[in-house]
Amino acid sequence: MNLTALITLLIYALIIVGVGYWAARKSKSEEAFLLGNRELGPIVAGLAYAASSSSAWVLLGFSGFVYAVGISALWMVPGILIGYAAVWLFAGPVLRKASTQNGNLTLTDFLLEGSGRRTGQAIRAAASLMIAFCFAYYVASQFQGAGIALDGLFGTGLTGGVLIGAIVILAYTFFGGFLAVSIINTLQGMLIAVVAVVLPLLAFLAVGGLDGLLLAAGQQGSAEYHSTFFDISGGRTGWLATGFIVGLFATGFGALGQPHLTAWIMAIKDAKSRVIGAGVALVWGLAVYTGMAILGIAARVIIGPDVAAESVFFQLSELLLPSILSGIVIAATLSAIMSTVDSLLLVSGAALGHDLGVFRKLNINSVLGYRLGILLVCIAAAVVTVSFPATIFDRTLFAWIALGASFGPTVVVRAMGLKPAGLAVLLSIVLGFTFSLLFEFVLDAGPGGVWSRIIPWLFALLPFLLIKELKKHS
């Protein structure tokens, strides 16, 4: 298995680095490097969006969450899918129109439209620093997944695995920009979908199909199973159950504030492609999240409740697949991780280079500045990964919630046809981010924490209600 995985990874690494160098020739301008000249078709945009929204989060994190918590974790899936639809179909028309008409290259450009010079500068600074901070955590979660996989295969240690994964990802993103990321994420999205269907199907058959799962559900009070595993509310009742369900469901709405996801909408070539792309992303999301939910439940039956949650994907790969295929699956997992990291790094480079203008002030060429920003965030994420232990699920969840609450309310207000005052946007960003930090580092709300999903959004929406300068688009 190790030899197969090594050969697969080497071939894969050569291909994606080659794509990066090829795309570098077509990524000379700012628009080309950050948005691929806004020429993406629906299949590429839909698959790349879906792959970059999930990665290690769904293959390792979500499957492990279902394995650890039980079927109550499934309340997250409809929220995720509705979040997909909201980005593409609700906010998508305004995002794409504004991007095309006003030359927006980043979500931050979109957020500060209509703001005065001083307020606009403050929004740029606040948004850029928040993106860099959150994406250092977000990228760290993906690096951790790469480190775990490489260490399990080749004994590299977590630090060695993180460094290897970071170097490969950096190589093609640094040079190829958005075009390279789009092509590679499309291929990775296809690969993830195949693995997320085939492996859960094998696991489902291994437990005896639906009859086997129902039998296990009937034994949930035994020593093998926690009594709450097959309970739809995880054993909670009343308001606690309601809060847990709402908290998981509301996770999906964080998609509205993710800069690396809105970039795919801004880059798509026309309105028809956007609608078709939405369908592609939703079908992918339904298949992959359903597959990982089945995998997590089946893993509880096959291997019991006492293994590390985020290792069940790898363990079932080794148990259910021939060694040669198991190596390919683990290589696919690493590709899934890369499919999020590359888009995160690209947006981070744009935040530091374009939005904050750090390198422009040093008279550094804009595209070179974006590349230096990518390098800085990549280094910071590697340091976070090895220095501050956390699960993949928790790291990703924090970044997702914080960015969603910081930028999502403004996107929603704009999508409703309203044009908020710059001060309202600035206050919304600051309040959403501040309360997200409070819940993450002080109150420790956890994956089912309803208030960590709702309160930051409520406070972030408050400035739009208090500042009476909302105007209809002309």
DRENDO-1510 file (C-alpha; in Angstrom, 1 decimal, always signed):
<recs>
REC; n; res; u; v; w
REC; 1; MET; +0.0; +0.0; +0.0 .
REC; 2; ASN; +2.8; +2.4; +0.9 .
REC; 3; LEU; +4.6; +1.9; -2.4 .
REC; 4; THR; +1.4; +2.4; -4.3 .
REC; 5; ALA; +0.6; +5.5; -2.4 .
REC; 6; LEU; +4.1; +6.9; -2.9 .
REC; 7; ILE; +4.0; +6.3; -6.7 .
REC; 8; THR; +0.5; +7.8; -6.9 .
REC; 9; LEU; +1.5; +10.8; -5.0 .
REC; 10; LEU; +4.7; +11.4; -7.0 .
REC; 11; ILE; +2.8; +11.2; -10.3 .
REC; 12; TYR; +0.1; +13.4; -8.9 .
REC; 13; ALA; +2.6; +16.0; -7.6 .
REC; 14; LEU; +4.3; +16.1; -10.9 .
REC; 15; ILE; +1.1; +16.7; -12.7 .
REC; 16; ILE; -0.2; +19.5; -10.5 .
REC; 17; VAL; +3.2; +21.3; -10.4 .
REC; 18; GLY; +3.3; +21.0; -14.2 .
REC; 19; VAL; -0.2; +22.6; -14.4 .
REC; 20; GLY; +1.1; +25.4; -12.1 .
REC; 21; TYR; +4.0; +26.2; -14.4 .
REC; 22; TRP; +1.8; +26.0; -17.5 .
REC; 23; ALA; -0.8; +28.3; -15.9 .
REC; 24; ALA; +1.9; +30.8; -14.9 .
REC; 25; ARG; +2.3; +31.8; -18.5 .
REC; 26; LYS; -1.4; +32.9; -18.6 .
REC; 27; SER; -1.4; +34.6; -15.2 .
REC; 28; LYS; +0.4; +37.8; -15.8 .
REC; 29; SER; -2.3; +40.3; -15.0 .
REC; 30; GLU; -4.1; +40.8; -11.6 .
REC; 31; GLU; -7.4; +39.7; -13.0 .
REC; 32; ALA; -5.9; +36.6; -14.6 .
REC; 33; PHE; -4.0; +35.6; -11.4 .
REC; 34; LEU; -6.9; +36.2; -9.0 .
REC; 35; LEU; -10.0; +35.3; -11.1 .
REC; 36; GLY; -8.8; +33.6; -14.3 .
REC; 37; ASN; -10.0; +36.5; -16.4 .
REC; 38; ARG; -13.6; +35.6; -15.4 .
REC; 39; GLU; -13.9; +32.9; -18.0 .
REC; 40; LEU; -14.9; +29.8; -15.9 .
REC; 41; GLY; -17.5; +27.5; -17.2 .
REC; 42; PRO; -20.2; +25.8; -15.0 .
REC; 43; ILE; -18.6; +22.4; -14.6 .
REC; 44; VAL; -15.2; +23.8; -13.6 .
REC; 45; ALA; -16.7; +26.4; -11.3 .
REC; 46; GLY; -19.2; +24.1; -9.7 .
REC; 47; LEU; -16.7; +21.3; -9.0 .
REC; 48; ALA; -13.9; +23.6; -7.9 .
REC; 49; TYR; -16.3; +25.5; -5.6 .
REC; 50; ALA; -17.5; +22.2; -4.0 .
REC; 51; ALA; -14.0; +20.7; -3.6 .
REC; 52; SER; -12.6; +23.9; -2.1 .
REC; 53; SER; -15.5; +24.1; +0.4 .
REC; 54; SER; -15.0; +20.7; +1.8 .
REC; 55; SER; -11.7; +18.7; +1.5 .
REC; 56; ALA; -10.3; +17.3; +4.8 .
REC; 57; TRP; -13.3; +18.9; +6.5 .
REC; 58; VAL; -15.7; +16.3; +5.0 .
REC; 59; LEU; -13.5; +13.3; +4.3 .
REC; 60; LEU; -11.8; +13.3; +7.7 .
REC; 61; GLY; -13.6; +15.8; +9.9 .
REC; 62; PHE; -17.2; +15.2; +9.1 .
REC; 63; SER; -17.0; +11.5; +8.8 .
REC; 64; GLY; -15.2; +11.5; +12.2 .
REC; 65; PHE; -17.8; +13.8; +13.7 .
REC; 66; VAL; -20.6; +11.4; +12.6 .
REC; 67; TYR; -18.6; +8.5; +14.0 .
REC; 68; ALA; -18.2; +10.2; +17.4 .
REC; 69; VAL; -21.6; +11.9; +17.8 .
REC; 70; GLY; -24.0; +9.7; +15.9 .
REC; 71; ILE; -26.9; +10.4; +13.5 .
REC; 72; SER; -27.6; +13.7; +15.3 .
REC; 73; ALA; -24.6; +15.1; +13.4 .
REC; 74; LEU; -26.6; +14.7; +10.1 .
REC; 75; TRP; -28.5; +17.9; +10.9 .
REC; 76; MET; -25.5; +19.7; +9.5 .
REC; 77; VAL; -26.0; +18.4; +6.0 .
REC; 78; PRO; -29.2; +20.2; +4.9 .
REC; 79; GLY; -27.7; +23.4; +6.3 .
REC; 80; ILE; -24.5; +22.9; +4.2 .
REC; 81; LEU; -26.5; +22.3; +1.0 .
REC; 82; ILE; -28.8; +25.3; +1.6 .
REC; 83; GLY; -25.6; +27.4; +2.2 .
REC; 84; TYR; -24.4; +26.2; -1.2 .
REC; 85; ALA; -27.7; +27.3; -2.8 .
REC; 86; ALA; -27.7; +30.6; -1.0 .
REC; 87; VAL; -24.2; +31.5; -2.4 .
REC; 88; TRP; -24.9; +30.6; -6.0 .
REC; 89; LEU; -28.6; +31.5; -6.4 .
REC; 90; PHE; -29.4; +34.2; -3.7 .
REC; 91; ALA; -26.1; +36.1; -3.5 .
REC; 92; GLY; -24.7; +35.0; -6.8 .
REC; 93; PRO; -26.5; +37.4; -9.1 .
REC; 94; VAL; -25.4; +40.5; -7.2 .
REC; 95; LEU; -21.8; +39.1; -6.6 .
REC; 96; ARG; -21.3; +38.4; -10.3 .
REC; 97; LYS; -22.9; +41.6; -11.5 .
REC; 98; ALA; -20.9; +43.8; -9.2 .
REC; 99; SER; -17.7; +42.0; -9.9 .
REC; 100; THR; -18.1; +42.4; -13.6 .
REC; 101; GLN; -19.4; +46.0; -13.7 .
REC; 102; ASN; -17.1; +47.4; -11.0 .
REC; 103; GLY; -14.0; +45.3; -11.6 .
REC; 104; ASN; -14.0; +43.7; -8.2 .
REC; 105; LEU; -11.2; +41.2; -7.8 .
REC; 106; THR; -11.9; +40.1; -4.2 .
REC; 107; LEU; -14.8; +39.9; -1.7 .
REC; 108; THR; -13.4; +42.9; +0.1 .
REC; 109; ASP; -13.7; +45.0; -3.0 .
REC; 110; PHE; -17.4; +44.0; -3.0 .
REC; 111; LEU; -17.9; +44.8; +0.7 .
REC; 112; LEU; -16.6; +48.4; +0.5 .
REC; 113; GLU; -18.6; +49.5; -2.5 .
REC; 114; GLY; -20.2; +52.9; -1.8 .
REC; 115; SER; -17.9; +53.6; +1.2 .
REC; 116; GLY; -16.0; +56.8; +1.6 .
REC; 117; ARG; -12.2; +56.9; +1.3 .
REC; 118; ARG; -11.5; +56.7; +5.1 .
REC; 119; THR; -14.1; +54.1; +5.8 .
REC; 120; GLY; -13.1; +52.1; +2.8 .
REC; 121; GLN; -9.5; +52.0; +3.9 .
REC; 122; ALA; -10.7; +50.8; +7.4 .
REC; 123; ILE; -12.8; +48.1; +5.8 .
REC; 124; ARG; -9.9; +46.9; +3.7 .
REC; 125; ALA; -7.6; +46.8; +6.6 .
REC; 126; ALA; -10.1; +45.0; +8.9 .
REC; 127; ALA; -11.2; +42.5; +6.3 .
REC; 128; SER; -7.7; +41.7; +5.1 .
REC; 129; LEU; -6.3; +41.0; +8.6 .
REC; 130; MET; -9.3; +38.9; +9.5 .
REC; 131; ILE; -8.9; +36.8; +6.3 .
REC; 132; ALA; -5.2; +36.3; +7.0 .
REC; 133; PHE; -5.8; +35.3; +10.6 .
REC; 134; CYS; -8.7; +32.9; +9.9 .
REC; 135; PHE; -7.1; +31.4; +6.9 .
REC; 136; ALA; -4.0; +30.6; +8.8 .
REC; 137; TYR; -6.3; +28.4; +11.0 .
REC; 138; TYR; -8.2; +27.1; +8.0 .
REC; 139; VAL; -5.0; +26.1; +6.1 .
REC; 140; ALA; -3.6; +24.7; +9.3 .
REC; 141; SER; -6.5; +22.2; +9.5 .
REC; 142; GLN; -5.7; +21.0; +6.0 .
REC; 143; PHE; -2.0; +20.8; +6.6 .
REC; 144; GLN; -2.8; +18.7; +9.7 .
REC; 145; GLY; -4.8; +16.3; +7.5 .
REC; 146; ALA; -1.8; +16.0; +5.1 .
REC; 147; GLY; +0.5; +15.5; +8.0 .
REC; 148; ILE; -1.6; +12.7; +9.5 .
REC; 149; ALA; -1.9; +10.9; +6.2 .
REC; 150; LEU; +1.8; +11.2; +5.2 .
REC; 151; ASP; +2.9; +10.2; +8.7 .
REC; 152; GLY; +0.6; +7.2; +8.7 .
REC; 153; LEU; +2.0; +6.0; +5.3 .
REC; 154; PHE; +5.7; +6.9; +5.5 .
REC; 155; GLY; +6.4; +7.7; +9.2 .
REC; 156; THR; +7.4; +11.3; +8.4 .
REC; 157; GLY; +6.1; +12.6; +11.7 .
REC; 158; LEU; +3.4; +15.3; +11.8 .
REC; 159; THR; +5.9; +18.1; +11.2 .
REC; 160; GLY; +7.5; +16.3; +8.2 .
REC; 161; GLY; +4.2; +15.5; +6.7 .
REC; 162; VAL; +3.0; +19.1; +7.1 .
REC; 163; LEU; +6.2; +20.4; +5.4 .
REC; 164; ILE; +5.9; +18.0; +2.4 .
REC; 165; GLY; +2.3; +18.8; +1.8 .
REC; 166; ALA; +2.9; +22.6; +2.2 .
REC; 167; ILE; +5.7; +22.5; -0.4 .
REC; 168; VAL; +3.7; +20.7; -3.0 .
REC; 169; ILE; +0.7; +22.9; -2.6 .
REC; 170; LEU; +2.8; +26.1; -2.6 .
REC; 171; ALA; +4.6; +25.1; -5.7 .
REC; 172; TYR; +1.6; +25.2; -8.1 .
REC; 173; THR; -0.5; +27.9; -6.3 .
REC; 174; PHE; +2.5; +30.3; -6.1 .
REC; 175; PHE; +3.1; +30.2; -9.8 .
REC; 176; GLY; -0.2; +29.3; -11.5 .
REC; 177; GLY; -2.7; +31.4; -9.6 .
REC; 178; PHE; -6.4; +31.0; -10.2 .
REC; 179; LEU; -6.2; +29.2; -13.5 .
REC; 180; ALA; -4.0; +26.4; -12.0 .
REC; 181; VAL; -6.2; +26.2; -8.9 .
REC; 182; SER; -9.4; +25.9; -11.1 .
REC; 183; ILE; -8.1; +23.1; -13.2 .
REC; 184; ILE; -6.6; +21.1; -10.3 .
REC; 185; ASN; -9.6; +21.6; -8.1 .
REC; 186; THR; -11.9; +20.3; -10.8 .
REC; 187; LEU; -9.9; +17.1; -11.1 .
REC; 188; GLN; -9.8; +16.8; -7.3 .
REC; 189; GLY; -13.5; +17.4; -7.0 .
REC; 190; MET; -14.1; +14.4; -9.4 .
REC; 191; LEU; -11.7; +12.2; -7.5 .
REC; 192; ILE; -13.2; +13.1; -4.1 .
REC; 193; ALA; -16.7; +12.3; -5.4 .
REC; 194; VAL; -15.6; +8.9; -6.6 .
REC; 195; VAL; -14.0; +8.0; -3.3 .
REC; 196; ALA; -16.9; +9.4; -1.3 .
REC; 197; VAL; -19.3; +7.1; -3.1 .
REC; 198; VAL; -17.3; +3.9; -3.5 .
REC; 199; LEU; -15.8; +3.6; +0.0 .
REC; 200; PRO; -19.1; +4.3; +1.9 .
REC; 201; LEU; -20.9; +1.8; -0.4 .
REC; 202; LEU; -18.3; -0.9; +0.6 .
REC; 203; ALA; -18.7; +0.0; +4.3 .
REC; 204; PHE; -22.5; -0.1; +4.0 .
REC; 205; LEU; -22.3; -3.6; +2.4 .
REC; 206; ALA; -19.8; -4.7; +5.0 .
REC; 207; VAL; -22.2; -4.0; +7.9 .
REC; 208; GLY; -25.0; -6.0; +6.2 .
REC; 209; GLY; -26.7; -3.1; +4.5 .
REC; 210; LEU; -29.7; -1.4; +6.1 .
REC; 211; ASP; -30.6; -4.5; +8.1 .
REC; 212; GLY; -27.1; -4.5; +9.7 .
REC; 213; LEU; -27.4; -0.8; +10.6 .
REC; 214; LEU; -30.9; -1.3; +12.1 .
REC; 215; LEU; -29.6; -4.2; +14.1 .
REC; 216; ALA; -26.8; -2.1; +15.5 .
REC; 217; ALA; -29.4; +0.6; +16.3 .
REC; 218; GLY; -31.3; -1.9; +18.3 .
REC; 219; GLN; -28.2; -2.6; +20.3 .
REC; 220; GLN; -27.5; +1.0; +21.1 .
REC; 221; GLY; -27.8; +0.5; +24.8 .
REC; 222; SER; -25.2; -2.2; +24.9 .
REC; 223; ALA; -21.5; -1.7; +25.9 .
REC; 224; GLU; -20.6; -1.4; +22.2 .
REC; 225; TYR; -22.7; +1.7; +21.6 .
REC; 226; HIS; -23.4; +4.9; +23.4 .
REC; 227; SER; -27.1; +4.9; +24.0 .
REC; 228; THR; -27.4; +8.3; +22.2 .
REC; 229; PHE; -25.6; +7.3; +19.0 .
REC; 230; PHE; -28.8; +6.5; +17.0 .
REC; 231; ASP; -30.9; +9.2; +18.5 .
REC; 232; ILE; -31.7; +12.1; +16.2 .
REC; 233; SER; -31.0; +14.7; +18.9 .
REC; 234; GLY; -28.1; +13.0; +20.5 .
REC; 235; GLY; -30.0; +12.3; +23.7 .
REC; 236; ARG; -30.9; +15.9; +24.2 .
REC; 237; THR; -34.5; +17.0; +24.9 .
REC; 238; GLY; -36.5; +20.2; +24.8 .
REC; 239; TRP; -34.7; +23.5; +24.2 .
REC; 240; LEU; -31.3; +21.8; +24.4 .
REC; 241; ALA; -32.3; +19.5; +21.5 .
REC; 242; THR; -33.7; +22.5; +19.5 .
REC; 243; GLY; -30.5; +24.5; +20.1 .
REC; 244; PHE; -28.2; +21.7; +19.1 .
REC; 245; ILE; -30.2; +21.1; +15.9 .
REC; 246; VAL; -30.4; +24.7; +14.9 .
REC; 247; GLY; -26.7; +25.2; +15.7 .
REC; 248; LEU; -25.7; +22.4; +13.4 .
REC; 249; PHE; -28.1; +23.4; +10.7 .
REC; 250; ALA; -27.0; +27.1; +10.8 .
REC; 251; THR; -23.4; +26.1; +10.1 .
REC; 252; GLY; -24.0; +26.0; +6.4 .
REC; 253; PHE; -24.9; +29.7; +6.2 .
REC; 254; GLY; -21.2; +30.6; +6.9 .
REC; 255; ALA; -20.7; +29.9; +3.2 .
REC; 256; LEU; -22.1; +33.4; +2.4 .
REC; 257; GLY; -19.0; +35.0; +4.0 .
REC; 258; GLN; -16.2; +32.8; +2.7 .
REC; 259; PRO; -13.9; +34.8; +0.4 .
REC; 260; HIS; -12.5; +31.7; -1.3 .
REC; 261; LEU; -16.0; +30.5; -2.2 .
REC; 262; THR; -17.4; +33.8; -3.5 .
REC; 263; ALA; -14.4; +34.0; -5.8 .
REC; 264; TRP; -15.8; +31.2; -7.9 .
REC; 265; ILE; -19.0; +33.1; -8.4 .
REC; 266; MET; -17.1; +36.3; -9.3 .
REC; 267; ALA; -15.0; +34.3; -11.9 .
REC; 268; ILE; -17.8; +32.5; -13.7 .
REC; 269; LYS; -18.4; +33.6; -17.3 .
REC; 270; ASP; -22.1; +34.3; -17.4 .
REC; 271; ALA; -25.5; +34.0; -15.6 .
REC; 272; LYS; -26.5; +30.7; -17.3 .
REC; 273; SER; -23.2; +29.2; -16.2 .
REC; 274; ARG; -23.8; +30.3; -12.7 .
REC; 275; VAL; -27.2; +28.5; -12.5 .
REC; 276; ILE; -25.7; +25.3; -14.0 .
REC; 277; GLY; -22.7; +25.6; -11.7 .
REC; 278; ALA; -25.1; +25.7; -8.7 .
REC; 279; GLY; -26.6; +22.4; -9.8 .
REC; 280; VAL; -23.2; +20.8; -10.1 .
REC; 281; ALA; -22.1; +22.0; -6.7 .
REC; 282; LEU; -25.3; +20.8; -5.0 .
REC; 283; VAL; -25.3; +17.3; -6.6 .
REC; 284; TRP; -21.6; +17.0; -5.5 .
REC; 285; GLY; -22.3; +18.1; -2.0 .
REC; 286; LEU; -25.3; +15.8; -1.6 .
REC; 287; ALA; -23.3; +12.8; -2.8 .
REC; 288; VAL; -20.2; +13.5; -0.8 .
REC; 289; TYR; -21.8; +14.5; +2.5 .
REC; 290; THR; -24.2; +11.6; +2.4 .
REC; 291; GLY; -21.4; +9.2; +1.6 .
REC; 292; MET; -19.3; +10.4; +4.6 .
REC; 293; ALA; -22.3; +10.2; +6.9 .
REC; 294; ILE; -22.8; +6.6; +5.9 .
REC; 295; LEU; -19.1; +5.9; +6.4 .
REC; 296; GLY; -19.1; +7.4; +9.9 .
REC; 297; ILE; -22.1; +5.4; +11.0 .
REC; 298; ALA; -20.8; +2.2; +9.4 .
REC; 299; ALA; -17.4; +2.7; +11.0 .
REC; 300; ARG; -19.0; +2.7; +14.5 .
REC; 301; VAL; -20.5; -0.7; +13.7 .
REC; 302; ILE; -17.3; -2.2; +12.1 .
REC; 303; ILE; -14.5; -0.9; +14.4 .
REC; 304; GLY; -16.4; +0.1; +17.5 .
REC; 305; PRO; -16.4; +3.4; +19.4 .
REC; 306; ASP; -12.9; +3.6; +20.7 .
REC; 307; VAL; -10.6; +4.8; +17.9 .
REC; 308; ALA; -9.6; +8.4; +17.0 .
REC; 309; ALA; -12.5; +9.9; +15.2 .
REC; 310; GLU; -10.5; +11.5; +12.4 .
REC; 311; SER; -8.7; +8.3; +11.6 .
REC; 312; VAL; -11.8; +6.2; +10.7 .
REC; 313; PHE; -11.6; +7.1; +7.0 .
REC; 314; PHE; -8.1; +5.7; +6.7 .
REC; 315; GLN; -8.9; +2.7; +8.9 .
REC; 316; LEU; -11.9; +1.7; +6.7 .
REC; 317; SER; -9.8; +2.3; +3.6 .
REC; 318; GLU; -7.2; -0.3; +4.8 .
REC; 319; LEU; -9.9; -2.7; +6.0 .
REC; 320; LEU; -12.2; -2.7; +3.0 .
REC; 321; LEU; -9.9; -2.1; +0.0 .
REC; 322; PRO; -7.0; -4.1; -1.5 .
REC; 323; SER; -3.7; -2.5; -0.6 .
REC; 324; ILE; -3.1; -1.0; -4.1 .
REC; 325; LEU; -6.5; +0.7; -4.0 .
REC; 326; SER; -6.0; +1.8; -0.4 .
REC; 327; GLY; -2.9; +3.7; -1.4 .
REC; 328; ILE; -4.8; +5.4; -4.2 .
REC; 329; VAL; -7.6; +6.4; -1.8 .
REC; 330; ILE; -5.1; +8.0; +0.6 .
REC; 331; ALA; -3.6; +9.9; -2.3 .
REC; 332; ALA; -7.1; +11.0; -3.1 .
REC; 333; THR; -7.5; +12.3; +0.4 .
REC; 334; LEU; -4.4; +14.3; +0.1 .
REC; 335; SER; -5.7; +15.8; -3.1 .
REC; 336; ALA; -8.8; +16.8; -1.3 .
REC; 337; ILE; -6.8; +18.6; +1.3 .
REC; 338; MET; -4.9; +20.4; -1.5 .
REC; 339; SER; -8.1; +21.5; -3.2 .
REC; 340; THR; -9.0; +23.7; -0.2 .
REC; 341; VAL; -5.5; +24.9; +0.6 .
REC; 342; ASP; -4.7; +26.3; -2.8 .
REC; 343; SER; -7.8; +28.5; -3.0 .
REC; 344; LEU; -7.3; +29.6; +0.6 .
REC; 345; LEU; -3.7; +30.6; -0.1 .
REC; 346; LEU; -4.7; +32.4; -3.3 .
REC; 347; VAL; -7.3; +34.5; -1.4 .
REC; 348; SER; -4.9; +35.2; +1.4 .
REC; 349; GLY; -2.3; +36.5; -1.1 .
REC; 350; ALA; -5.0; +38.7; -2.6 .
REC; 351; ALA; -6.0; +40.0; +0.9 .
REC; 352; LEU; -2.4; +41.0; +1.8 .
REC; 353; GLY; -1.3; +42.1; -1.7 .
REC; 354; HIS; -4.5; +43.6; -3.3 .
REC; 355; ASP; -6.8; +44.5; -0.4 .
REC; 356; LEU; -4.2; +45.6; +2.2 .
REC; 357; GLY; -1.6; +46.7; -0.3 .
REC; 358; VAL; +1.3; +45.6; +1.9 .
REC; 359; PHE; +3.7; +44.9; -1.0 .
REC; 360; ARG; +2.5; +47.7; -3.3 .
REC; 361; LYS; +3.8; +50.2; -0.7 .
REC; 362; LEU; +7.2; +48.6; -1.1 .
REC; 363; ASN; +7.0; +49.1; -4.9 .
REC; 364; ILE; +6.7; +45.3; -5.5 .
REC; 365; ASN; +4.9; +44.2; -8.7 .
REC; 366; SER; +1.2; +43.3; -7.9 .
REC; 367; VAL; +1.4; +39.6; -9.0 .
REC; 368; LEU; +4.7; +39.1; -7.2 .
REC; 369; GLY; +3.1; +40.7; -4.1 .
REC; 370; TYR; +0.2; +38.2; -4.2 .
REC; 371; ARG; +2.8; +35.4; -4.4 .
REC; 372; LEU; +4.6; +36.7; -1.4 .
REC; 373; GLY; +1.4; +37.0; +0.5 .
REC; 374; ILE; +0.7; +33.3; -0.3 .
REC; 375; LEU; +4.1; +32.4; +1.0 .
REC; 376; LEU; +3.6; +34.3; +4.3 .
REC; 377; VAL; +0.2; +32.7; +5.1 .
REC; 378; CYS; +1.6; +29.3; +4.1 .
REC; 379; ILE; +4.4; +29.6; +6.6 .
REC; 380; ALA; +2.1; +31.0; +9.3 .
REC; 381; ALA; -0.3; +28.1; +8.8 .
REC; 382; ALA; +2.5; +25.5; +9.1 .
REC; 383; VAL; +3.6; +27.1; +12.4 .
REC; 384; VAL; +0.0; +27.0; +13.7 .
REC; 385; THR; -0.3; +23.3; +12.7 .
REC; 386; VAL; +2.7; +22.1; +14.6 .
REC; 387; SER; +2.6; +24.5; +17.5 .
REC; 388; PHE; -1.1; +24.6; +18.6 .
REC; 389; PRO; -2.8; +21.1; +18.7 .
REC; 390; ALA; -6.4; +20.9; +17.6 .
REC; 391; THR; -8.7; +18.7; +15.5 .
REC; 392; ILE; -9.2; +19.3; +11.8 .
REC; 393; PHE; -12.9; +19.7; +12.5 .
REC; 394; ASP; -12.5; +22.4; +15.2 .
REC; 395; ARG; -9.9; +24.4; +13.3 .
REC; 396; THR; -12.0; +24.5; +10.1 .
REC; 397; LEU; -15.2; +25.2; +12.1 .
REC; 398; PHE; -13.7; +28.3; +13.8 .
REC; 399; ALA; -12.5; +29.8; +10.6 .
REC; 400; TRP; -15.8; +29.1; +8.8 .
REC; 401; ILE; -17.9; +30.6; +11.6 .
REC; 402; ALA; -15.7; +33.7; +12.0 .
REC; 403; LEU; -15.6; +34.6; +8.3 .
REC; 404; GLY; -19.3; +33.8; +7.9 .
REC; 405; ALA; -20.3; +36.1; +10.7 .
REC; 406; SER; -17.9; +38.8; +9.6 .
REC; 407; PHE; -18.7; +39.1; +5.9 .
REC; 408; GLY; -22.0; +37.1; +5.5 .
REC; 409; PRO; -24.4; +39.7; +6.8 .
REC; 410; THR; -23.1; +42.4; +4.4 .
REC; 411; VAL; -23.4; +39.9; +1.5 .
REC; 412; VAL; -27.0; +39.1; +2.6 .
REC; 413; VAL; -27.9; +42.8; +2.8 .
REC; 414; ARG; -26.4; +43.5; -0.6 .
REC; 415; ALA; -28.2; +40.5; -2.1 .
REC; 416; MET; -31.5; +41.9; -0.9 .
REC; 417; GLY; -31.0; +44.9; -3.1 .
REC; 418; LEU; -29.9; +47.3; -0.4 .
REC; 419; LYS; -26.7; +49.4; -0.4 .
REC; 420; PRO; -25.5; +49.8; +3.2 .
REC; 421; ALA; -23.4; +52.7; +4.5 .
REC; 422; GLY; -19.7; +52.2; +4.8 .
REC; 423; LEU; -19.8; +52.7; +8.6 .
REC; 424; ALA; -22.5; +50.0; +8.9 .
REC; 425; VAL; -20.4; +47.5; +6.9 .
REC; 426; LEU; -17.3; +48.3; +9.1 .
REC; 427; LEU; -19.2; +47.9; +12.3 .
REC; 428; SER; -20.8; +44.7; +11.1 .
REC; 429; ILE; -17.4; +43.1; +10.2 .
REC; 430; VAL; -15.9; +44.0; +13.5 .
REC; 431; LEU; -18.8; +42.8; +15.6 .
REC; 432; GLY; -19.2; +39.6; +13.7 .
REC; 433; PHE; -15.6; +38.8; +14.1 .
REC; 434; THR; -15.3; +39.8; +17.8 .
REC; 435; PHE; -18.2; +37.7; +18.9 .
REC; 436; SER; -16.9; +34.7; +16.9 .
REC; 437; LEU; -13.6; +35.0; +18.8 .
REC; 438; LEU; -15.5; +35.3; +22.1 .
REC; 439; PHE; -17.3; +32.0; +21.5 .
REC; 440; GLU; -14.2; +30.2; +20.2 .
REC; 441; PHE; -11.6; +31.2; +22.8 .
REC; 442; VAL; -13.7; +32.1; +25.8 .
REC; 443; LEU; -17.0; +30.3; +25.8 .
REC; 444; ASP; -15.9; +27.2; +23.9 .
REC; 445; ALA; -19.3; +26.6; +22.2 .
REC; 446; GLY; -18.3; +23.5; +20.2 .
REC; 447; PRO; -19.8; +22.0; +17.0 .
REC; 448; GLY; -23.4; +22.0; +18.2 .
REC; 449; GLY; -23.3; +25.4; +19.9 .
REC; 450; VAL; -26.3; +27.3; +18.6 .
REC; 451; TRP; -25.3; +30.6; +20.1 .
REC; 452; SER; -21.9; +30.7; +18.4 .
REC; 453; ARG; -23.8; +30.4; +15.0 .
REC; 454; ILE; -26.5; +32.9; +15.8 .
REC; 455; ILE; -25.3; +35.6; +18.2 .
REC; 456; PRO; -22.3; +36.8; +16.0 .
REC; 457; TRP; -24.7; +37.1; +13.0 .
REC; 458; LEU; -27.3; +39.0; +15.1 .
REC; 459; PHE; -24.7; +41.6; +16.3 .
REC; 460; ALA; -23.3; +41.8; +12.8 .
REC; 461; LEU; -26.7; +42.6; +11.4 .
REC; 462; LEU; -27.5; +45.2; +14.1 .
REC; 463; PRO; -25.5; +48.1; +12.4 .
REC; 464; PHE; -27.6; +47.8; +9.3 .
REC; 465; LEU; -30.8; +48.3; +11.4 .
REC; 466; LEU; -29.4; +51.2; +13.5 .
REC; 467; ILE; -27.7; +53.2; +10.7 .
REC; 468; LYS; -30.5; +54.6; +8.6 .
REC; 469; GLU; -28.6; +54.9; +5.4 .
REC; 470; LEU; -29.8; +51.9; +3.5 .
REC; 471; LYS; -30.8; +52.8; +0.0 .
REC; 472; LYS; -32.2; +50.8; -2.9 .
REC; 473; HIS; -29.8; +50.1; -5.8 .
REC; 474; SER; -30.3; +52.6; -8.5 .
</recs>
